Amino acid sequence: MRKKIIAANWKMNMTAAESVSFMEDLELELKNFDGVEIVIIPPFTALPRVSELVSETPGVTLGAQNMWHEASGAFTGEVSAAMLREFFTRYVVLGHSERRTIFNETDELVNKKVKAAHAANLRPILCVGETLAERDAGTHHAVLSKQLKGSLAGLDKEQMLDTVIAYEPVWAIGTGRTATPAQAQEAHEFIRKTLAEIFDAGTAAKVRIQYGGSVKPDNAKELLHQKDIDGALVGGASLDPRSFAKIVKAGARG
């Protein structure tokens, strides 16, 4: 059985000081709750403080929003895997749609980052997803296939099992629009079939695939109980501990 993984991607929000109040409130909301794996993904400046707080919160792990694929060097503004590991970071989000669109990250670059993450014993949360124009044109399967095959090139089966895929339809991020449960399930099923083509059916069946696209407490349960949806990568709704806690609880298997 694939254990649900619910991740809070704070993006460029939340100071280190604000993160303290968040984690205190979240711990109260989820006291003694272990139904899903919870990942908190703060901005880099809050990583040290959140790392301390996560270590005191059972069932919660730490993630980072990005990393560079080189170990060190003249890469102003970037962070390396070793820098993330220093704070006991377990997951790192790679290939997020905002990185792909705003910062022009290609599948080739994302692939380098994925490989570097595995080399450093970090677990990638690899994001893939189509734009509204691509979905309306009926090319979303081709887009997803290209992103998966390019971003996962060269990985072995063991590395794939330590990788989480996050399906994030770009048209449903921060827009208030959400893919219907049927649309989300169909995309997740396609992703799993593509993973079976790249690796094998047994490996694909074990990989966790999150949904990320305007997940909120009122739609979380129906989305998270679809056959191939194994969690959520939560954006805006993760900035409020009570809202995020409701999504976490919605992911628990009944």
Secondary structure as UniProt FT lines:
FT   STRAND          5..9
FT   HELIX           16..29
FT   TURN            30..32
FT   STRAND          37..41
FT   HELIX           44..46
FT   HELIX           47..55
FT   TURN            58..59
FT   STRAND          60..64
FT   TURN            76..77
FT   HELIX           81..85
FT   TURN            86..88
FT   STRAND          91..94
FT   HELIX           97..102
FT   HELIX           107..119
FT   TURN            120..121
FT   STRAND          123..128
FT   HELIX           132..136
FT   TURN            137..138
FT   HELIX           140..151
FT   TURN            152..154
FT   HELIX           157..161
FT   STRAND          164..167
FT   HELIX           170..172
FT   HELIX           181..198
FT   HELIX           201..206
FT   STRAND          209..211
FT   HELIX           217..224
FT   TURN            227..228
FT   STRAND          231..234
FT   HELIX           236..239
FT   HELIX           241..250
//
